[in-house]
Amino acid sequence: MNMKNGHDFLIIEGVKCPPPDKGFAIATSQAVNSGRNVNNAFVGQKVGRRIWKLDGLQWSGLDAESWSEMKSALEPFTVLVTFTGDDNKRHTVHMYPGDTNGKPLTVNQFNQLFYKEFEICKFNLVDCGWDEE
């Protein structure tokens, strides 16, 4: 179940997505049990591991079949995602998808009921934080 333009950069539930447009961001965050002591000095400690976020993933000019396949891969509440982080290493973690957005460009020219391609398709992926790596 691989798209004709699939690539190994981003794999969601086994579906190889086309490379995203320029401009997406790879972010990490670290949770801490923060607090301050009587001298107002930080005394927090790390909680868990760093969390990944693939922010602003966007594709221009996707055909309807490719967008449908990507959306199907995002259907479960949590999805297994393999990607290259900003540390230039491959990671495979469970993530949850943010809102998806598809802006239709053209409709089927024969019956005008179905979309043929999309101008812009986008979503975000956020790490669930489960200890998998």
DSSP file with accessible surface (Angstrom, degrees, kcal/mol):
  #  RESIDUE AA STRUCTURE BP1 BP2  ACC     N-H-->O    O-->H-N    N-H-->O    O-->H-N    TCO  KAPPA ALPHA  PHI   PSI    X-CA   Y-CA   Z-CA
    1    1 A M              0   0  155      0, 0.0     2,-0.4     0, 0.0    15,-0.2   0.000 360.0 360.0 360.0  61.4    0.0    0.0    0.0
    2    2 A N        -     0   0   92     13,-0.1    15,-0.1     4,-0.1    13,-0.1  -0.909 360.0-119.4-113.3 137.9    2.6    2.6   -1.1
    3    3 A M    >   -     0   0   13     13,-0.7     3,-2.0    -2,-0.4    13,-0.1  -0.345  26.1-114.6 -68.3 155.5    1.8    5.7   -3.1
    4    4 A K  T 3  S+     0   0  157      1,-0.3    -1,-0.1    -2,-0.0    -2,-0.0   0.796 120.4  39.9 -62.1 -27.0    3.4    6.2   -6.5
    5    5 A N  T 3  S+     0   0   93     11,-0.1    -1,-0.3     2,-0.0    -2,-0.1   0.110  89.1 143.1-106.2  19.3    5.3    9.2   -5.0
    6    6 A G    <   -     0   0   31     -3,-2.0     2,-0.3    12,-0.2    11,-0.2  -0.172  26.1-174.6 -62.1 156.7    6.1    7.5   -1.7
    7    7 A H        -     0   0   95     10,-0.9     3,-0.5     3,-0.3    10,-0.3  -0.973  34.8-118.9-149.9 156.9    9.4    8.1    0.0
    8    8 A D  S    S+     0   0   84     -2,-0.3     3,-0.2     1,-0.2    -2,-0.0   0.570  93.7  86.9 -78.9  -8.6   11.2    6.7    3.1
    9    9 A F  S    S+     0   0   40      1,-0.2    75,-0.5     8,-0.2     2,-0.5   0.936 102.0  20.7 -58.3 -46.5   11.4   10.1    4.9
   10   10 A L  E     +A   83   0A   1      7,-0.5     7,-2.6    -3,-0.5     2,-0.5  -0.968  68.9 176.8-130.6 116.4    8.0    9.8    6.5
   11   11 A I  E     -AB  82  16A  30     71,-2.6    71,-2.6    -2,-0.5     2,-0.5  -0.983   6.0-171.5-122.2 121.9    6.2    6.5    7.0
   12   12 A I  E >  S-AB  81  15A   0      3,-2.5     3,-2.5    -2,-0.5    69,-0.2  -0.959  74.9 -24.2-117.5 116.3    2.9    6.4    8.8
   13   13 A E  T 3  S-     0   0   92     67,-3.1    -1,-0.2    -2,-0.5    68,-0.1   0.871 128.6 -49.5  50.3  40.0    1.4    3.0    9.6
   14   14 A G  T 3  S+     0   0   52     66,-0.3     2,-0.6     1,-0.2    -1,-0.3   0.346 111.5 124.2  84.5  -7.5    3.5    1.5    6.8
   15   15 A V  E <   -B   12   0A   4     -3,-2.5    -3,-2.5   -13,-0.1     2,-0.7  -0.783  56.5-141.7 -90.0 120.3    2.3    4.1    4.2
   16   16 A K  E     -B   11   0A  67     -2,-0.6   -13,-0.7   -15,-0.2    -5,-0.2  -0.728  19.6-152.9 -83.2 116.6    5.2    5.9    2.6
   17   17 A C        -     0   0    0     -7,-2.6   -10,-0.9    -2,-0.7    -7,-0.5  -0.566  22.0-101.8 -87.0 152.6    4.3    9.6    2.2
   18   18 A P        -     0   0    9      0, 0.0   -12,-0.2     0, 0.0    -1,-0.1  -0.315  55.9 -81.3 -63.3 156.4    5.7   11.9   -0.5
   19   19 A P        -     0   0   70      0, 0.0   -11,-0.0     0, 0.0     2,-0.0  -0.373  55.0-117.2 -58.1 136.4    8.4   14.2    0.8
   20   20 A P        -     0   0   21      0, 0.0    39,-0.2     0, 0.0     3,-0.1  -0.298  32.0 -92.3 -72.8 162.1    6.6   17.3    2.4
   21   21 A D    >   -     0   0   46     37,-3.8     3,-0.8     1,-0.1    37,-0.3  -0.252  53.2 -86.0 -62.5 161.7    7.0   20.8    1.1
   22   22 A K  T 3  S+     0   0  210      1,-0.2    -1,-0.1    35,-0.1     0, 0.0  -0.321 105.1  56.9 -63.5 151.3    9.7   23.0    2.5
   23   23 A G  T 3   +     0   0   76      1,-0.4    -1,-0.2    -3,-0.1    34,-0.1   0.276  65.9 128.0 110.7  -9.8    8.8   24.9    5.7
   24   24 A F    <   -     0   0   54     -3,-0.8     2,-0.4    34,-0.1    -1,-0.4  -0.375  47.8-138.4 -74.8 161.3    7.8   22.1    8.1
   25   25 A A  E     -C   55   0A  47     30,-3.1    30,-2.9    -2,-0.0     2,-0.6  -0.942   8.1-148.6-124.0 144.5    9.5   22.1   11.5
   26   26 A I  E     +C   54   0A  37     -2,-0.4     2,-0.3    28,-0.2    28,-0.2  -0.955  29.9 179.1-108.9 113.2   10.9   19.3   13.7
   27   27 A A  E     -C   53   0A  44     26,-3.0    26,-2.4    -2,-0.6     2,-0.3  -0.836  15.0-166.0-115.8 152.4   10.5   20.3   17.3
   28   28 A T  E     -C   52   0A  45     -2,-0.3     2,-0.3    24,-0.2    24,-0.2  -0.969   5.4-171.0-130.5 151.8   11.3   18.6   20.6
   29   29 A S  E     -C   51   0A  67     22,-1.7    22,-3.0    -2,-0.3     2,-0.5  -0.971  11.9-146.5-138.8 156.0   10.2   19.4   24.1
   30   30 A Q  E     -     0   0A  41     -2,-0.3     2,-0.2    20,-0.2    20,-0.1  -0.986  12.8-142.1-126.0 123.4   11.1   18.2   27.5
   31   31 A A  E     -C   47   0A  55     16,-0.6    16,-2.6    -2,-0.5     2,-0.3  -0.587  22.2-174.6 -80.5 144.5    8.7   17.9   30.4
   32   32 A V  E     -C   46   0A  64     14,-0.2     2,-1.4    -2,-0.2    14,-0.2  -0.973  35.3-128.5-135.9 150.8   10.0   18.8   33.8
   33   33 A N        -     0   0   92     12,-2.2    12,-0.2    -2,-0.3    13,-0.1  -0.643  51.8-165.3 -92.4  74.2    8.5   18.6   37.3
   34   34 A S        +     0   0   83     -2,-1.4     2,-0.3    10,-0.2     8,-0.0  -0.191  24.3 140.1 -72.4 154.1    9.5   22.2   37.8
   35   35 A G        -     0   0   32      5,-0.0     8,-2.3     6,-0.0     9,-0.5  -0.955  37.2-123.3-172.6 173.1    9.7   24.1   40.9
   36   36 A R  B     -H   42   0B 151     -2,-0.3     6,-0.2     6,-0.2     2,-0.1  -0.978  19.2-133.5-131.9 146.9   11.8   26.7   42.7
   37   37 A N    >   -     0   0   64      4,-2.0     3,-2.4    -2,-0.4     6,-0.0  -0.206  46.4 -80.2 -87.2-173.5   13.5   26.6   46.1
   38   38 A V  T 3  S+     0   0  146      1,-0.3    -1,-0.1     2,-0.1    -2,-0.0   0.717 133.0  54.9 -64.0 -19.2   13.4   29.3   48.8
   39   39 A N  T 3  S-     0   0  133      2,-0.1    -1,-0.3     3,-0.0     3,-0.1   0.267 117.9-113.9 -93.2   8.0   16.2   31.1   46.9
   40   40 A N    <   +     0   0  114     -3,-2.4     2,-0.3     1,-0.2    -2,-0.1   0.721  68.8 145.6  65.5  24.4   14.0   31.1   43.7
   41   41 A A        -     0   0   45      1,-0.1    -4,-2.0     2,-0.0    -1,-0.2  -0.729  58.5-102.0 -91.4 141.8   16.5   28.8   42.0
   42   42 A F  B     +H   36   0B 113     -2,-0.3    -6,-0.2    -6,-0.2    -1,-0.1  -0.407  42.0 170.4 -62.3 131.3   15.2   26.2   39.5
   43   43 A V        +     0   0   77     -8,-2.3    -7,-0.2    -2,-0.1    -1,-0.1   0.090  28.8 132.8-130.4  22.1   15.1   22.7   41.1
   44   44 A G        -     0   0   16     -9,-0.5     2,-0.3   -12,-0.1   -10,-0.2  -0.215  40.2-148.2 -74.4 164.0   13.1   20.7   38.5
   45   45 A Q        -     0   0  136    -12,-0.2   -12,-2.2     0, 0.0    -2,-0.1  -0.954  28.0 -93.5-129.7 152.7   14.0   17.4   37.1
   46   46 A K  E     -C   32   0A 155     -2,-0.3     2,-0.5   -14,-0.2   -14,-0.2  -0.353  33.7-155.3 -61.9 141.9   13.4   15.8   33.7
   47   47 A V  E     -C   31   0A  74    -16,-2.6   -16,-0.6     2,-0.1    -1,-0.0  -0.983  56.7 -33.9-121.2 117.4   10.3   13.7   33.4
   48   48 A G  E    S-     0   0A  56     -2,-0.5     2,-0.2   -18,-0.1    82,-0.1  -0.175  94.7 -48.5  69.9-163.5   10.3   11.1   30.7
   49   49 A R  E     -     0   0A  42     80,-0.3   -18,-0.4     1,-0.1    -2,-0.1  -0.517  69.8 -74.4-101.9 171.3   12.1   11.5   27.4
   50   50 A R  E     -     0   0A 118     -2,-0.2     2,-0.4   -20,-0.1   -20,-0.2  -0.383  49.1-133.5 -64.2 142.8   12.1   14.4   24.9
   51   51 A I  E     -C   29   0A  39    -22,-3.0   -22,-1.7    -2,-0.1     2,-0.3  -0.846  13.5-139.5-104.8 134.7    8.9   14.5   22.8
   52   52 A W  E     -C   28   0A  15     -2,-0.4    75,-3.0   -24,-0.2     2,-0.4  -0.653  15.8-174.0 -91.5 148.4    8.9   15.0   19.0
   53   53 A K  E     -CD  27 126A  77    -26,-2.4   -26,-3.0    -2,-0.3     2,-0.8  -0.969  14.4-157.7-140.8 125.2    6.5   17.1   17.0
   54   54 A L  E     -CD  26 125A   0     71,-2.9    71,-2.2    -2,-0.4     3,-0.4  -0.902  29.3-168.1 -99.0 103.6    6.5   17.3   13.2
   55   55 A D  E     +C   25   0A  60    -30,-2.9   -30,-3.1    -2,-0.8    69,-0.1  -0.796  54.1   7.6-105.5 135.1    4.9   20.6   12.7
   56   56 A G  E     +     0   0A  34     -2,-0.4     2,-0.3   -32,-0.2    -1,-0.2   0.802  69.4 179.1  72.5  31.2    3.4   22.1    9.6
   57   57 A L  E     + D   0 123A   0     66,-1.2    66,-1.8    -3,-0.4     2,-0.3  -0.513  14.9 171.6 -64.3 128.7    3.7   19.0    7.4
   58   58 A Q  E     - D   0 122A  60    -37,-0.3   -37,-3.8    -2,-0.3     2,-0.4  -0.999  24.5-165.8-148.1 142.4    2.3   20.2    4.0
   59   59 A W  E     - D   0 121A   4     62,-2.7    62,-2.2    -2,-0.3     2,-0.4  -0.996  11.4-149.9-129.1 136.0    2.0   18.9    0.5
   60   60 A S  E    S+ D   0 120A  66     -2,-0.4    60,-0.2    60,-0.2    59,-0.2  -0.864  75.1   6.8-105.4 136.8    1.1   20.9   -2.6
   61   61 A G  E    S+     0   0A  42     58,-1.3     2,-0.2    57,-0.7    58,-0.2   0.777  76.8 170.0  71.2  30.8   -0.7   19.3   -5.6
   62   62 A L  E     - D   0 118A  11     56,-0.6    56,-3.1    -3,-0.3    -1,-0.2  -0.510  34.0-121.6 -72.4 142.2   -1.5   15.9   -4.2
   63   63 A D  E  >  - D   0 117A  35     54,-0.2     4,-2.2    -2,-0.2    54,-0.3  -0.436  27.5-109.6 -76.3 158.7   -3.9   13.8   -6.2
   64   64 A A  H  > S+     0   0   26     52,-2.3     4,-2.5     1,-0.2     5,-0.2   0.859 116.2  55.7 -60.7 -35.9   -7.0   12.6   -4.4
   65   65 A E  H  > S+     0   0  143     51,-0.3     4,-2.2     2,-0.2    -1,-0.2   0.928 108.9  46.4 -65.0 -43.8   -5.9    9.0   -4.2
   66   66 A S  H  > S+     0   0    4      2,-0.2     4,-2.4     1,-0.2    -2,-0.2   0.927 113.5  48.5 -64.9 -44.3   -2.6    9.9   -2.4
   67   67 A W  H  X S+     0   0   12     -4,-2.2     4,-2.7     1,-0.2     5,-0.2   0.919 111.0  51.3 -63.4 -39.5   -4.4   12.2    0.0
   68   68 A S  H  X S+     0   0   68     -4,-2.5     4,-2.3    -5,-0.2    -1,-0.2   0.915 109.9  49.3 -63.0 -41.9   -7.0    9.6    0.7
   69   69 A E  H  X S+     0   0   24     -4,-2.2     4,-1.8     2,-0.2    -1,-0.2   0.913 112.1  48.0 -65.2 -41.6   -4.3    7.0    1.4
   70   70 A M  H  X S+     0   0    0     -4,-2.4     4,-1.3     2,-0.2    -2,-0.2   0.932 111.9  49.5 -65.0 -44.0   -2.5    9.4    3.8
   71   71 A K  H  < S+     0   0   83     -4,-2.7     4,-0.3     1,-0.2    -2,-0.2   0.884 108.2  53.8 -64.0 -36.6   -5.7   10.2    5.6
   72   72 A S  H >< S+     0   0   66     -4,-2.3     3,-1.1     1,-0.2    -1,-0.2   0.889 105.7  53.1 -63.8 -38.0   -6.5    6.5    6.0
   73   73 A A  H 3< S+     0   0    8     -4,-1.8    -1,-0.2     1,-0.2    -2,-0.2   0.819 109.5  49.8 -65.8 -28.1   -3.1    6.0    7.6
   74   74 A L  T 3< S+     0   0   10     -4,-1.3    -1,-0.2     1,-0.2    -2,-0.2   0.458  83.9  98.4 -87.0  -2.0   -3.9    8.8   10.1
   75   75 A E    <   +     0   0  151     -3,-1.1    -1,-0.2    -4,-0.3    -2,-0.1   0.878  62.6  78.5 -61.9 -42.7   -7.3    7.3   11.0
   76   76 A P  S    S-     0   0   58      0, 0.0     3,-0.0     0, 0.0     0, 0.0  -0.297  90.6-118.0 -63.0 155.9   -6.4    5.5   14.2
   77   77 A F  S    S+     0   0  167      1,-0.1     2,-0.4    19,-0.1    -2,-0.0   0.892 103.2  28.7 -63.1 -38.9   -6.0    7.8   17.2
   78   78 A T  S    S-     0   0   38     18,-0.2     2,-0.3    16,-0.0    18,-0.2  -0.963  77.3-169.0-121.7 143.7   -2.4    6.9   17.6
   79   79 A V  E     - E   0  95A   0     16,-3.1    16,-2.9    -2,-0.4     2,-0.6  -0.956  26.8-116.3-131.8 148.0   -0.2    5.9   14.6
   80   80 A L  E     - E   0  94A  67     -2,-0.3   -67,-3.1    14,-0.2     2,-0.4  -0.759  39.7-172.0 -84.9 123.0    3.3    4.4   14.3
   81   81 A V  E     -AE  12  93A   0     12,-2.7    12,-2.2    -2,-0.6     2,-0.5  -0.961  17.0-165.1-124.0 134.0    5.5    6.9   12.5
   82   82 A T  E     +AE  11  92A  30    -71,-2.6   -71,-2.6    -2,-0.4     2,-0.3  -0.974  29.3 145.5-115.0 131.0    9.0    6.6   11.2
   83   83 A F  E     -AE  10  91A   0      8,-2.2     8,-2.7    -2,-0.5     2,-0.6  -0.953  50.9-100.9-154.7 168.4   10.8    9.8   10.3
   84   84 A T  E     - E   0  90A  30    -75,-0.5     6,-0.2    -2,-0.3     2,-0.1  -0.900  40.4-148.7 -99.9 121.8   14.2   11.5   10.3
   85   85 A G    >   -     0   0    3      4,-2.6     3,-2.0    -2,-0.6     4,-0.1  -0.248  32.3 -97.6 -81.8 174.9   14.6   13.9   13.2
   86   86 A D  T 3  S+     0   0  106      1,-0.3    -1,-0.1     2,-0.1    -2,-0.0   0.541 122.9  69.2 -73.4  -2.2   16.7   17.0   13.3
   87   87 A D  T 3  S-     0   0   67      2,-0.2    -1,-0.3     0, 0.0     3,-0.1   0.343 115.6-117.7 -88.4   3.8   19.4   14.9   14.9
   88   88 A N  S <  S+     0   0  143     -3,-2.0     2,-0.3     1,-0.2    -2,-0.1   0.780  77.1 119.0  63.0  31.7   19.7   13.3   11.5
   89   89 A K        -     0   0  136     -4,-0.1    -4,-2.6    -6,-0.0     2,-0.3  -0.900  68.8-109.7-121.8 154.2   18.7    9.9   12.9
   90   90 A R  E     -E   84   0A 109     -2,-0.3     2,-0.4    -6,-0.2    -6,-0.2  -0.628  36.4-172.4 -82.6 138.9   15.7    7.7   12.1
   91   91 A H  E     -E   83   0A  18     -8,-2.7    -8,-2.2    -2,-0.3     2,-0.4  -0.982  15.7-164.5-131.8 144.1   13.1    7.4   14.8
   92   92 A T  E     +E   82   0A  63     -2,-0.4     2,-0.3   -10,-0.2   -10,-0.2  -0.968  30.4 146.1-129.3 112.7   10.0    5.2   15.1
   93   93 A V  E     -E   81   0A   0    -12,-2.2   -12,-2.7    -2,-0.4     2,-0.4  -0.952  51.7 -99.7-141.2 159.1    7.5    6.3   17.7
   94   94 A H  E     +E   80   0A  48     -2,-0.3    34,-2.8   -14,-0.2    35,-0.4  -0.695  48.3 174.8 -79.6 134.3    3.7    6.4   18.3
   95   95 A M  E     -EF  79 127A   0    -16,-2.9   -16,-3.1    -2,-0.4    32,-0.3  -0.889  27.2-132.2-134.2 162.0    2.3    9.8   17.5
   96   96 A Y  E     - F   0 126A  98     30,-2.9    30,-2.5    -2,-0.3     2,-0.2  -0.960  27.3-122.5-116.6 140.3   -1.2   11.3   17.3
   97   97 A P  E     - F   0 125A  30      0, 0.0    28,-0.2     0, 0.0     3,-0.1  -0.574  17.9-143.6 -82.0 141.7   -2.2   13.4   14.3
   98   98 A G        -     0   0   27     26,-2.9    28,-0.0     1,-0.2     0, 0.0  -0.112  55.3 -42.2 -80.2-168.4   -3.4   17.0   14.6
   99   99 A D        -     0   0  153     24,-0.1     2,-0.3     1,-0.1    25,-0.3  -0.282  59.9-140.0 -57.7 139.3   -6.1   18.5   12.5
  100  100 A T        -     0   0   52     23,-0.2     2,-0.4    -3,-0.1    23,-0.2  -0.794  17.0-168.5-100.5 149.7   -5.9   17.5    8.8
  101  101 A N  E     -G  122   0A  82     21,-2.2    21,-2.4    -2,-0.3     2,-0.5  -0.971   8.7-179.5-143.6 119.5   -6.7   20.1    6.2
  102  102 A G  E     -G  121   0A  28     -2,-0.4    19,-0.2    19,-0.2    -2,-0.0  -0.983  10.0-162.4-122.2 121.8   -7.2   19.5    2.5
  103  103 A K  E     -G  120   0A 109     17,-3.2    16,-2.7    -2,-0.5    17,-1.0  -0.885  23.2-133.7-104.6 105.1   -7.9   22.4    0.1
  104  104 A P  E     -G  118   0A  50      0, 0.0    14,-0.3     0, 0.0     3,-0.1  -0.260  23.9-178.6 -60.6 143.0   -9.4   21.0   -3.1
  105  105 A L  E     +     0   0A  88     12,-2.7     2,-0.3     1,-0.4    13,-0.2   0.781  66.2   6.0-105.6 -49.4   -8.0   22.3   -6.4
  106  106 A T  E     -G  117   0A  48     11,-1.4    10,-2.6     0, 0.0    11,-1.1  -0.940  62.4-142.0-135.3 157.7  -10.0   20.6   -9.0
  107  107 A V  E     -G  115   0A  48     -2,-0.3     8,-0.3     8,-0.3     2,-0.1  -0.752  47.2 -74.1-111.6 165.4  -13.0   18.3   -9.2
  108  108 A N     >  -     0   0   53      6,-3.8     4,-1.8    -2,-0.3     6,-0.1  -0.375  41.9-142.8 -58.2 126.0  -13.6   15.3  -11.5
  109  109 A Q  T  4 S+     0   0  128      1,-0.2    -1,-0.2     2,-0.2    -2,-0.0   0.658  90.2  56.8 -72.8 -12.8  -14.5   16.9  -14.8
  110  110 A F  T  4 S+     0   0  177      1,-0.1    -1,-0.2     0, 0.0    -2,-0.0   0.924 127.7   4.3 -86.9 -46.7  -17.1   14.3  -15.7
  111  111 A N  T  4 S-     0   0   78      3,-0.1    -2,-0.2    -3,-0.1    -1,-0.1   0.503  81.9-137.1-120.9  -2.8  -19.6   14.4  -12.9
  112  112 A Q  S  < S+     0   0  116     -4,-1.8    -3,-0.1     2,-0.1     3,-0.1   0.750  76.1 103.4  56.8  27.4  -18.3   17.3  -10.7
  113  113 A L        +     0   0  126      1,-0.1     2,-0.4    -5,-0.1    -1,-0.1   0.684  69.3  51.6-107.9 -26.7  -18.9   15.4   -7.5
  114  114 A F  S    S-     0   0  134     -6,-0.1    -6,-3.8     0, 0.0     2,-0.2  -0.892  81.2-111.8-121.7 147.4  -15.5   14.2   -6.5
  115  115 A Y  E     - G   0 107A 128     -2,-0.4    -8,-0.3    -8,-0.3     3,-0.1  -0.495  21.3-171.4 -74.9 141.8  -12.1   16.0   -5.9
  116  116 A K  E     -     0   0A 109    -10,-2.6   -52,-2.3     1,-0.4   -51,-0.3   0.809  68.1  -4.7-100.2 -43.0   -9.4   15.1   -8.4
  117  117 A E  E     -DG  63 106A  67    -11,-1.1   -12,-2.7   -54,-0.3   -11,-1.4  -0.970  64.1-126.6-150.0 165.3   -6.5   16.9   -6.8
  118  118 A F  E     -DG  62 104A  18    -56,-3.1   -57,-0.7    -2,-0.3   -56,-0.6  -0.933   2.9-152.2-119.8 138.2   -5.7   19.2   -3.8
  119  119 A E  E    S+     0   0A  80    -16,-2.7   -58,-1.3    -2,-0.4     2,-0.4   0.945  87.9   5.4 -68.7 -49.6   -3.9   22.5   -3.8
  120  120 A I  E     -DG  60 103A  32    -17,-1.0   -17,-3.2   -60,-0.2     2,-0.4  -1.000  61.6-178.4-139.5 135.9   -2.7   22.1   -0.2
  121  121 A C  E     +DG  59 102A   0    -62,-2.2   -62,-2.7    -2,-0.4     2,-0.3  -0.999  20.0 164.3-130.6 134.3   -2.9   19.1    2.2
  122  122 A K  E     +DG  58 101A  82    -21,-2.4   -21,-2.2    -2,-0.4     2,-0.3  -0.996  13.2 152.6-152.5 157.6   -1.5   19.4    5.7
  123  123 A F  E     -D   57   0A   3    -66,-1.8   -66,-1.2    -2,-0.3     2,-0.3  -0.953  29.2-124.1-166.7 171.0   -1.4   18.0    9.3
  124  124 A N  E     -     0   0A  44    -25,-0.3   -26,-2.9    -2,-0.3     2,-0.4  -0.884  13.6-148.1-119.8 157.9    0.9   17.8   12.3
  125  125 A L  E     -DF  54  97A   0    -71,-2.2   -71,-2.9    -2,-0.3     2,-0.4  -0.997  11.2-165.9-128.7 131.8    2.1   14.8   14.2
  126  126 A V  E     -DF  53  96A  24    -30,-2.5   -30,-2.9    -2,-0.4   -73,-0.2  -0.972  24.9-115.1-123.5 130.2    2.8   14.8   18.0
  127  127 A D  E     - F   0  95A   5    -75,-3.0   -32,-0.3    -2,-0.4   -76,-0.0  -0.293  11.8-144.8 -59.4 135.4    4.7   12.1   19.9
  128  128 A C        -     0   0   33    -34,-2.8    -1,-0.1     2,-0.1   -33,-0.1   0.676  34.0-127.5 -76.0 -19.4    2.7   10.2   22.4
  129  129 A G        +     0   0   24    -35,-0.4   -80,-0.3     1,-0.3     2,-0.1   0.558  53.6 152.2  85.9   6.9    5.8   10.0   24.7
  130  130 A W        -     0   0  126    -36,-0.3     2,-1.5     1,-0.1     3,-0.3  -0.449  58.0-105.5 -71.2 144.8    5.7    6.3   25.2
  131  131 A D  S    S+     0   0  141      1,-0.2    -1,-0.1    -2,-0.1   -38,-0.0  -0.539  75.0 125.6 -75.3  91.8    9.1    4.7   25.9
  132  132 A E              0   0   70     -2,-1.5    -1,-0.2   -38,-0.1    -2,-0.0   0.571 360.0 360.0-119.4 -25.2    9.8    3.1   22.6
  133  133 A E              0   0  114     -3,-0.3   -42,-0.1   -42,-0.0   -40,-0.0  -0.509 360.0 360.0 -84.1 360.0   13.2    4.4   21.4
